[in-house]
Amino acid sequence: MAETTLAINLNSVLAVSAAALLVFVSGGVIYLSTIEWRDRRRRQQPVQASGRSTR
């Protein structure tokens, strides 16, 4: 009986850990994709002349 309870608790811990890792990795992928998208968008914009003179 104690082995069954231990197995259920271990399975629960593993399931929660797997779910947390899935959320963490998915969040990281979304973050990196967003940063790359913003950077690509910034690189494609034409360069605007600054108000300062270069003399």
PDB file of N, H, CA, C and O in Angstrom:
ATOM      1  N   MET A   1       0.825  -1.205   0.000  1.00  0.00           N
ATOM      2  CA  MET A   1       0.000   0.000   0.000  1.00  0.00           C
ATOM      3  C   MET A   1       0.863   1.259   0.000  1.00  0.00           C
ATOM      4  O   MET A   1       0.561   2.222  -0.705  1.00  0.00           O
ATOM      5  N   ALA A   2       1.931   1.252   0.788  1.00  0.00           N
ATOM      6  H   ALA A   2       2.176   0.470   1.362  1.00  0.00           H
ATOM      7  CA  ALA A   2       2.810   2.414   0.866  1.00  0.00           C
ATOM      8  C   ALA A   2       3.516   2.646  -0.463  1.00  0.00           C
ATOM      9  O   ALA A   2       3.783   3.789  -0.836  1.00  0.00           O
ATOM     10  N   GLU A   3       3.822   1.555  -1.187  1.00  0.00           N
ATOM     11  H   GLU A   3       3.605   0.626  -0.884  1.00  0.00           H
ATOM     12  CA  GLU A   3       4.483   1.697  -2.484  1.00  0.00           C
ATOM     13  C   GLU A   3       3.561   2.363  -3.494  1.00  0.00           C
ATOM     14  O   GLU A   3       4.019   3.145  -4.328  1.00  0.00           O
ATOM     15  N   THR A   4       2.279   2.066  -3.429  1.00  0.00           N
ATOM     16  H   THR A   4       1.908   1.431  -2.752  1.00  0.00           H
ATOM     17  CA  THR A   4       1.309   2.663  -4.345  1.00  0.00           C
ATOM     18  C   THR A   4       1.186   4.160  -4.079  1.00  0.00           C
ATOM     19  O   THR A   4       1.128   4.958  -5.014  1.00  0.00           O
ATOM     20  N   THR A   5       1.146   4.536  -2.814  1.00  0.00           N
ATOM     21  H   THR A   5       1.193   3.887  -2.054  1.00  0.00           H
ATOM     22  CA  THR A   5       1.048   5.953  -2.452  1.00  0.00           C
ATOM     23  C   THR A   5       2.312   6.686  -2.877  1.00  0.00           C
ATOM     24  O   THR A   5       2.239   7.811  -3.372  1.00  0.00           O
ATOM     25  N   LEU A   6       3.472   6.058  -2.689  1.00  0.00           N
ATOM     26  H   LEU A   6       3.531   5.144  -2.287  1.00  0.00           H
ATOM     27  CA  LEU A   6       4.734   6.668  -3.098  1.00  0.00           C
ATOM     28  C   LEU A   6       4.786   6.831  -4.614  1.00  0.00           C
ATOM     29  O   LEU A   6       5.267   7.849  -5.113  1.00  0.00           O
ATOM     30  N   ALA A   7       4.295   5.836  -5.345  1.00  0.00           N
ATOM     31  H   ALA A   7       3.905   5.010  -4.939  1.00  0.00           H
ATOM     32  CA  ALA A   7       4.294   5.910  -6.804  1.00  0.00           C
ATOM     33  C   ALA A   7       3.364   7.014  -7.292  1.00  0.00           C
ATOM     34  O   ALA A   7       3.692   7.729  -8.239  1.00  0.00           O
ATOM     35  N   ILE A   8       2.210   7.157  -6.653  1.00  0.00           N
ATOM     36  H   ILE A   8       1.943   6.576  -5.884  1.00  0.00           H
ATOM     37  CA  ILE A   8       1.268   8.218  -7.040  1.00  0.00           C
ATOM     38  C   ILE A   8       1.879   9.575  -6.767  1.00  0.00           C
ATOM     39  O   ILE A   8       1.770  10.476  -7.600  1.00  0.00           O
ATOM     40  N   ASN A   9       2.525   9.746  -5.612  1.00  0.00           N
ATOM     41  H   ASN A   9       2.614   9.014  -4.936  1.00  0.00           H
ATOM     42  CA  ASN A   9       3.149  11.026  -5.285  1.00  0.00           C
ATOM     43  C   ASN A   9       4.289  11.334  -6.250  1.00  0.00           C
ATOM     44  O   ASN A   9       4.432  12.476  -6.684  1.00  0.00           O
ATOM     45  N   LEU A  10       5.104  10.334  -6.593  1.00  0.00           N
ATOM     46  H   LEU A  10       4.988   9.406  -6.240  1.00  0.00           H
ATOM     47  CA  LEU A  10       6.200  10.532  -7.530  1.00  0.00           C
ATOM     48  C   LEU A  10       5.663  10.894  -8.906  1.00  0.00           C
ATOM     49  O   LEU A  10       6.204  11.775  -9.576  1.00  0.00           O
ATOM     50  N   ASN A  11       4.603  10.217  -9.329  1.00  0.00           N
ATOM     51  H   ASN A  11       4.164   9.502  -8.785  1.00  0.00           H
ATOM     52  CA  ASN A  11       3.991  10.541 -10.618  1.00  0.00           C
ATOM     53  C   ASN A  11       3.436  11.963 -10.633  1.00  0.00           C
ATOM     54  O   ASN A  11       3.540  12.663 -11.640  1.00  0.00           O
ATOM     55  N   SER A  12       2.856  12.382  -9.530  1.00  0.00           N
ATOM     56  H   SER A  12       2.772  11.814  -8.712  1.00  0.00           H
ATOM     57  CA  SER A  12       2.320  13.740  -9.443  1.00  0.00           C
ATOM     58  C   SER A  12       3.437  14.776  -9.522  1.00  0.00           C
ATOM     59  O   SER A  12       3.309  15.789 -10.210  1.00  0.00           O
ATOM     60  N   VAL A  13       4.525  14.513  -8.816  1.00  0.00           N
ATOM     61  H   VAL A  13       4.629  13.690  -8.257  1.00  0.00           H
ATOM     62  CA  VAL A  13       5.667  15.435  -8.844  1.00  0.00           C
ATOM     63  C   VAL A  13       6.242  15.506 -10.253  1.00  0.00           C
ATOM     64  O   VAL A  13       6.539  16.594 -10.746  1.00  0.00           O
ATOM     65  N   LEU A  14       6.401  14.361 -10.904  1.00  0.00           N
ATOM     66  H   LEU A  14       6.159  13.477 -10.503  1.00  0.00           H
ATOM     67  CA  LEU A  14       6.927  14.347 -12.262  1.00  0.00           C
ATOM     68  C   LEU A  14       5.988  15.062 -13.236  1.00  0.00           C
ATOM     69  O   LEU A  14       6.452  15.775 -14.126  1.00  0.00           O
ATOM     70  N   ALA A  15       4.697  14.881 -13.080  1.00  0.00           N
ATOM     71  H   ALA A  15       4.321  14.301 -12.357  1.00  0.00           H
ATOM     72  CA  ALA A  15       3.730  15.537 -13.966  1.00  0.00           C
ATOM     73  C   ALA A  15       3.771  17.054 -13.786  1.00  0.00           C
ATOM     74  O   ALA A  15       3.745  17.797 -14.767  1.00  0.00           O
ATOM     75  N   VAL A  16       3.834  17.512 -12.542  1.00  0.00           N
ATOM     76  H   VAL A  16       3.854  16.908 -11.745  1.00  0.00           H
ATOM     77  CA  VAL A  16       3.896  18.955 -12.282  1.00  0.00           C
ATOM     78  C   VAL A  16       5.213  19.524 -12.812  1.00  0.00           C
ATOM     79  O   VAL A  16       5.231  20.611 -13.390  1.00  0.00           O
ATOM     80  N   SER A  17       6.308  18.796 -12.619  1.00  0.00           N
ATOM     81  H   SER A  17       6.293  17.913 -12.150  1.00  0.00           H
ATOM     82  CA  SER A  17       7.607  19.245 -13.127  1.00  0.00           C
ATOM     83  C   SER A  17       7.603  19.332 -14.651  1.00  0.00           C
ATOM     84  O   SER A  17       8.118  20.294 -15.220  1.00  0.00           O
ATOM     85  N   ALA A  18       7.030  18.341 -15.305  1.00  0.00           N
ATOM     86  H   ALA A  18       6.612  17.559 -14.842  1.00  0.00           H
ATOM     87  CA  ALA A  18       6.957  18.348 -16.770  1.00  0.00           C
ATOM     88  C   ALA A  18       6.113  19.522 -17.265  1.00  0.00           C
ATOM     89  O   ALA A  18       6.471  20.177 -18.243  1.00  0.00           O
ATOM     90  N   ALA A  19       5.011  19.782 -16.600  1.00  0.00           N
ATOM     91  H   ALA A  19       4.720  19.250 -15.805  1.00  0.00           H
ATOM     92  CA  ALA A  19       4.154  20.901 -16.998  1.00  0.00           C
ATOM     93  C   ALA A  19       4.871  22.236 -16.801  1.00  0.00           C
ATOM     94  O   ALA A  19       4.779  23.125 -17.647  1.00  0.00           O
ATOM     95  N   ALA A  20       5.583  22.373 -15.685  1.00  0.00           N
ATOM     96  H   ALA A  20       5.658  21.651 -14.997  1.00  0.00           H
ATOM     97  CA  ALA A  20       6.328  23.607 -15.422  1.00  0.00           C
ATOM     98  C   ALA A  20       7.429  23.812 -16.463  1.00  0.00           C
ATOM     99  O   ALA A  20       7.628  24.928 -16.943  1.00  0.00           O
ATOM    100  N   LEU A  21       8.138  22.749 -16.809  1.00  0.00           N
ATOM    101  H   LEU A  21       7.976  21.842 -16.419  1.00  0.00           H
ATOM    102  CA  LEU A  21       9.175  22.858 -17.840  1.00  0.00           C
ATOM    103  C   LEU A  21       8.577  23.218 -19.193  1.00  0.00           C
ATOM    104  O   LEU A  21       9.155  24.009 -19.938  1.00  0.00           O
ATOM    105  N   LEU A  22       7.437  22.650 -19.509  1.00  0.00           N
ATOM    106  H   LEU A  22       6.968  22.008 -18.903  1.00  0.00           H
ATOM    107  CA  LEU A  22       6.768  22.955 -20.771  1.00  0.00           C
ATOM    108  C   LEU A  22       6.388  24.437 -20.839  1.00  0.00           C
ATOM    109  O   LEU A  22       6.588  25.087 -21.865  1.00  0.00           O
ATOM    110  N   VAL A  23       5.847  24.959 -19.757  1.00  0.00           N
ATOM    111  H   VAL A  23       5.685  24.431 -18.923  1.00  0.00           H
ATOM    112  CA  VAL A  23       5.476  26.374 -19.708  1.00  0.00           C
ATOM    113  C   VAL A  23       6.721  27.254 -19.806  1.00  0.00           C
ATOM    114  O   VAL A  23       6.716  28.254 -20.523  1.00  0.00           O
ATOM    115  N   PHE A  24       7.786  26.890 -19.091  1.00  0.00           N
ATOM    116  H   PHE A  24       7.790  26.078 -18.509  1.00  0.00           H
ATOM    117  CA  PHE A  24       9.022  27.665 -19.100  1.00  0.00           C
ATOM    118  C   PHE A  24       9.644  27.706 -20.497  1.00  0.00           C
ATOM    119  O   PHE A  24      10.026  28.774 -20.976  1.00  0.00           O
ATOM    120  N   VAL A  25       9.747  26.555 -21.143  1.00  0.00           N
ATOM    121  H   VAL A  25       9.437  25.688 -20.754  1.00  0.00           H
ATOM    122  CA  VAL A  25      10.346  26.493 -22.480  1.00  0.00           C
ATOM    123  C   VAL A  25       9.462  27.217 -23.495  1.00  0.00           C
ATOM    124  O   VAL A  25       9.973  27.935 -24.355  1.00  0.00           O
ATOM    125  N   SER A  26       8.161  27.041 -23.405  1.00  0.00           N
ATOM    126  H   SER A  26       7.746  26.458 -22.706  1.00  0.00           H
ATOM    127  CA  SER A  26       7.254  27.734 -24.326  1.00  0.00           C
ATOM    128  C   SER A  26       7.356  29.244 -24.155  1.00  0.00           C
ATOM    129  O   SER A  26       7.381  29.981 -25.141  1.00  0.00           O
ATOM    130  N   GLY A  27       7.416  29.702 -22.926  1.00  0.00           N
ATOM    131  H   GLY A  27       7.396  29.104 -22.125  1.00  0.00           H
ATOM    132  CA  GLY A  27       7.591  31.136 -22.666  1.00  0.00           C
ATOM    133  C   GLY A  27       8.892  31.656 -23.240  1.00  0.00           C
ATOM    134  O   GLY A  27       8.928  32.750 -23.803  1.00  0.00           O
ATOM    135  N   GLY A  28       9.956  30.890 -23.106  1.00  0.00           N
ATOM    136  H   GLY A  28       9.926  30.001 -22.649  1.00  0.00           H
ATOM    137  CA  GLY A  28      11.240  31.295 -23.666  1.00  0.00           C
ATOM    138  C   GLY A  28      11.208  31.385 -25.179  1.00  0.00           C
ATOM    139  O   GLY A  28      11.764  32.316 -25.762  1.00  0.00           O
ATOM    140  N   VAL A  29      10.561  30.427 -25.814  1.00  0.00           N
ATOM    141  H   VAL A  29      10.109  29.671 -25.341  1.00  0.00           H
ATOM    142  CA  VAL A  29      10.446  30.452 -27.277  1.00  0.00           C
ATOM    143  C   VAL A  29       9.629  31.655 -27.727  1.00  0.00           C
ATOM    144  O   VAL A  29       9.993  32.323 -28.695  1.00  0.00           O
ATOM    145  N   ILE A  30       8.544  31.933 -27.047  1.00  0.00           N
ATOM    146  H   ILE A  30       8.248  31.390 -26.261  1.00  0.00           H
ATOM    147  CA  ILE A  30       7.717  33.096 -27.392  1.00  0.00           C
ATOM    148  C   ILE A  30       8.503  34.385 -27.194  1.00  0.00           C
ATOM    149  O   ILE A  30       8.438  35.284 -28.032  1.00  0.00           O
ATOM    150  N   TYR A  31       9.249  34.483 -26.089  1.00  0.00           N
ATOM    151  H   TYR A  31       9.302  33.753 -25.409  1.00  0.00           H
ATOM    152  CA  TYR A  31      10.055  35.670 -25.813  1.00  0.00           C
ATOM    153  C   TYR A  31      11.102  35.881 -26.908  1.00  0.00           C
ATOM    154  O   TYR A  31      11.224  36.980 -27.450  1.00  0.00           O
ATOM    155  N   LEU A  32      11.859  34.827 -27.234  1.00  0.00           N
ATOM    156  H   LEU A  32      11.761  33.935 -26.794  1.00  0.00           H
ATOM    157  CA  LEU A  32      12.903  34.958 -28.247  1.00  0.00           C
ATOM    158  C   LEU A  32      12.314  35.258 -29.622  1.00  0.00           C
ATOM    159  O   LEU A  32      12.904  36.020 -30.388  1.00  0.00           O
ATOM    160  N   SER A  33      11.176  34.680 -29.945  1.00  0.00           N
ATOM    161  H   SER A  33      10.697  34.060 -29.323  1.00  0.00           H
ATOM    162  CA  SER A  33      10.530  34.957 -31.226  1.00  0.00           C
ATOM    163  C   SER A  33      10.089  36.411 -31.304  1.00  0.00           C
ATOM    164  O   SER A  33      10.226  37.052 -32.346  1.00  0.00           O
ATOM    165  N   THR A  34       9.563  36.928 -30.211  1.00  0.00           N
ATOM    166  H   THR A  34       9.451  36.408 -29.364  1.00  0.00           H
ATOM    167  CA  THR A  34       9.127  38.326 -30.174  1.00  0.00           C
ATOM    168  C   THR A  34      10.304  39.269 -30.333  1.00  0.00           C
ATOM    169  O   THR A  34      10.227  40.240 -31.086  1.00  0.00           O
ATOM    170  N   ILE A  35      11.391  38.992 -29.633  1.00  0.00           N
ATOM    171  H   ILE A  35      11.454  38.204 -29.021  1.00  0.00           H
ATOM    172  CA  ILE A  35      12.582  39.836 -29.730  1.00  0.00           C
ATOM    173  C   ILE A  35      13.130  39.814 -31.158  1.00  0.00           C
ATOM    174  O   ILE A  35      13.505  40.856 -31.696  1.00  0.00           O
ATOM    175  N   GLU A  36      13.176  38.640 -31.766  1.00  0.00           N
ATOM    176  H   GLU A  36      12.871  37.793 -31.329  1.00  0.00           H
ATOM    177  CA  GLU A  36      13.689  38.524 -33.129  1.00  0.00           C
ATOM    178  C   GLU A  36      12.779  39.240 -34.118  1.00  0.00           C
ATOM    179  O   GLU A  36      13.262  39.867 -35.062  1.00  0.00           O
ATOM    180  N   TRP A  37      11.476  39.155 -33.913  1.00  0.00           N
ATOM    181  H   TRP A  37      11.084  38.646 -33.147  1.00  0.00           H
ATOM    182  CA  TRP A  37      10.512  39.840 -34.784  1.00  0.00           C
ATOM    183  C   TRP A  37      10.685  41.351 -34.688  1.00  0.00           C
ATOM    184  O   TRP A  37      10.685  42.047 -35.703  1.00  0.00           O
ATOM    185  N   ARG A  38      10.836  41.865 -33.442  1.00  0.00           N
ATOM    186  H   ARG A  38      10.836  41.299 -32.617  1.00  0.00           H
ATOM    187  CA  ARG A  38      11.026  43.307 -33.262  1.00  0.00           C
ATOM    188  C   ARG A  38      12.339  43.767 -33.886  1.00  0.00           C
ATOM    189  O   ARG A  38      12.398  44.836 -34.494  1.00  0.00           O
ATOM    190  N   ASP A  39      13.387  42.967 -33.739  1.00  0.00           N
ATOM    191  H   ASP A  39      13.339  42.098 -33.245  1.00  0.00           H
ATOM    192  CA  ASP A  39      14.681  43.329 -34.293  1.00  0.00           C
ATOM    193  C   ASP A  39      14.629  43.333 -35.822  1.00  0.00           C
ATOM    194  O   ASP A  39      15.177  44.236 -36.455  1.00  0.00           O
ATOM    195  N   ARG A  40      13.980  42.337 -36.419  1.00  0.00           N
ATOM    196  H   ARG A  40      13.534  41.604 -35.905  1.00  0.00           H
ATOM    197  CA  ARG A  40      13.846  42.271 -37.869  1.00  0.00           C
ATOM    198  C   ARG A  40      13.046  43.467 -38.385  1.00  0.00           C
ATOM    199  O   ARG A  40      13.384  44.052 -39.414  1.00  0.00           O
ATOM    200  N   ARG A  41      11.986  43.824 -37.665  1.00  0.00           N
ATOM    201  H   ARG A  41      11.711  43.350 -36.829  1.00  0.00           H
ATOM    202  CA  ARG A  41      11.166  44.970 -38.060  1.00  0.00           C
ATOM    203  C   ARG A  41      11.968  46.268 -37.979  1.00  0.00           C
ATOM    204  O   ARG A  41      11.844  47.139 -38.839  1.00  0.00           O
ATOM    205  N   ARG A  42      12.793  46.386 -36.936  1.00  0.00           N
ATOM    206  H   ARG A  42      12.894  45.678 -36.238  1.00  0.00           H
ATOM    207  CA  ARG A  42      13.625  47.585 -36.761  1.00  0.00           C
ATOM    208  C   ARG A  42      14.676  47.678 -37.871  1.00  0.00           C
ATOM    209  O   ARG A  42      14.949  48.772 -38.367  1.00  0.00           O
ATOM    210  N   ARG A  43      15.261  46.560 -38.262  1.00  0.00           N
ATOM    211  H   ARG A  43      15.039  45.672 -37.859  1.00  0.00           H
ATOM    212  CA  ARG A  43      16.276  46.566 -39.319  1.00  0.00           C
ATOM    213  C   ARG A  43      15.688  46.906 -40.676  1.00  0.00           C
ATOM    214  O   ARG A  43      16.389  47.453 -41.527  1.00  0.00           O
ATOM    215  N   GLN A  44      14.422  46.597 -40.897  1.00  0.00           N
ATOM    216  H   GLN A  44      13.853  46.153 -40.205  1.00  0.00           H
ATOM    217  CA  GLN A  44      13.804  46.851 -42.199  1.00  0.00           C
ATOM    218  C   GLN A  44      13.322  48.286 -42.348  1.00  0.00           C
ATOM    219  O   GLN A  44      13.034  48.714 -43.466  1.00  0.00           O
ATOM    220  N   GLN A  45      13.225  49.039 -41.264  1.00  0.00           N
ATOM    221  H   GLN A  45      13.459  48.691 -40.356  1.00  0.00           H
ATOM    222  CA  GLN A  45      12.788  50.428 -41.354  1.00  0.00           C
ATOM    223  C   GLN A  45      13.910  51.269 -41.949  1.00  0.00           C
ATOM    224  O   GLN A  45      15.083  51.025 -41.665  1.00  0.00           O
ATOM    225  N   PRO A  46      13.565  52.249 -42.765  1.00  0.00           N
ATOM    226  CA  PRO A  46      14.610  53.116 -43.323  1.00  0.00           C
ATOM    227  C   PRO A  46      15.282  53.928 -42.216  1.00  0.00           C
ATOM    228  O   PRO A  46      14.661  54.285 -41.215  1.00  0.00           O
ATOM    229  N   VAL A  47      16.557  54.204 -42.427  1.00  0.00           N
ATOM    230  H   VAL A  47      17.060  53.914 -43.241  1.00  0.00           H
ATOM    231  CA  VAL A  47      17.319  54.969 -41.439  1.00  0.00           C
ATOM    232  C   VAL A  47      16.901  56.417 -41.528  1.00  0.00           C
ATOM    233  O   VAL A  47      16.925  57.008 -42.608  1.00  0.00           O
ATOM    234  N   GLN A  48      16.515  56.997 -40.398  1.00  0.00           N
ATOM    235  H   GLN A  48      16.496  56.517 -39.521  1.00  0.00           H
ATOM    236  CA  GLN A  48      16.099  58.383 -40.366  1.00  0.00           C
ATOM    237  C   GLN A  48      17.299  59.251 -40.025  1.00  0.00           C
ATOM    238  O   GLN A  48      18.100  58.905 -39.157  1.00  0.00           O
ATOM    239  N   ALA A  49      17.417  60.368 -40.706  1.00  0.00           N
ATOM    240  H   ALA A  49      16.766  60.649 -41.411  1.00  0.00           H
ATOM    241  CA  ALA A  49      18.518  61.290 -40.439  1.00  0.00           C
ATOM    242  C   ALA A  49      18.325  61.934 -39.084  1.00  0.00           C
ATOM    243  O   ALA A  49      17.215  62.319 -38.719  1.00  0.00           O
ATOM    244  N   SER A  50      19.407  62.047 -38.346  1.00  0.00           N
ATOM    245  H   SER A  50      20.309  61.734 -38.643  1.00  0.00           H
ATOM    246  CA  SER A  50      19.309  62.694 -37.033  1.00  0.00           C
ATOM    247  C   SER A  50      19.287  64.194 -37.217  1.00  0.00           C
ATOM    248  O   SER A  50      19.653  64.694 -38.281  1.00  0.00           O
ATOM    249  N   GLY A  51      18.871  64.907 -36.214  1.00  0.00           N
ATOM    250  H   GLY A  51      18.574  64.501 -35.350  1.00  0.00           H
ATOM    251  CA  GLY A  51      18.759  66.362 -36.258  1.00  0.00           C
ATOM    252  C   GLY A  51      20.108  67.054 -36.135  1.00  0.00           C
ATOM    253  O   GLY A  51      20.215  68.255 -36.385  1.00  0.00           O
ATOM    254  N   ARG A  52      21.136  66.309 -35.753  1.00  0.00           N
ATOM    255  H   ARG A  52      21.049  65.333 -35.550  1.00  0.00           H
ATOM    256  CA  ARG A  52      22.451  66.921 -35.556  1.00  0.00           C
ATOM    257  C   ARG A  52      23.244  66.968 -36.857  1.00  0.00           C
ATOM    258  O   ARG A  52      23.077  66.126 -37.739  1.00  0.00           O
ATOM    259  N   SER A  53      24.096  67.956 -36.954  1.00  0.00           N
ATOM    260  H   SER A  53      24.232  68.640 -36.238  1.00  0.00           H
ATOM    261  CA  SER A  53      24.997  68.078 -38.105  1.00  0.00           C
ATOM    262  C   SER A  53      26.254  67.267 -37.815  1.00  0.00           C
ATOM    263  O   SER A  53      26.659  67.143 -36.659  1.00  0.00           O
ATOM    264  N   THR A  54      26.871  66.716 -38.853  1.00  0.00           N
ATOM    265  H   THR A  54      26.542  66.817 -39.792  1.00  0.00           H
ATOM    266  CA  THR A  54      28.057  65.884 -38.662  1.00  0.00           C
ATOM    267  C   THR A  54      29.342  66.651 -38.975  1.00  0.00           C
ATOM    268  O   THR A  54      30.346  66.032 -39.325  1.00  0.00           O
ATOM    269  N   ARG A  55      29.337  67.955 -38.860  1.00  0.00           N
ATOM    270  H   ARG A  55      28.521  68.458 -38.575  1.00  0.00           H
ATOM    271  CA  ARG A  55      30.519  68.764 -39.161  1.00  0.00           C
ATOM    272  C   ARG A  55      31.476  68.775 -38.008  1.00  0.00           C
ATOM    273  O   ARG A  55      32.529  69.408 -38.085  1.00  0.00           O
TER     274      ARG A  55
END
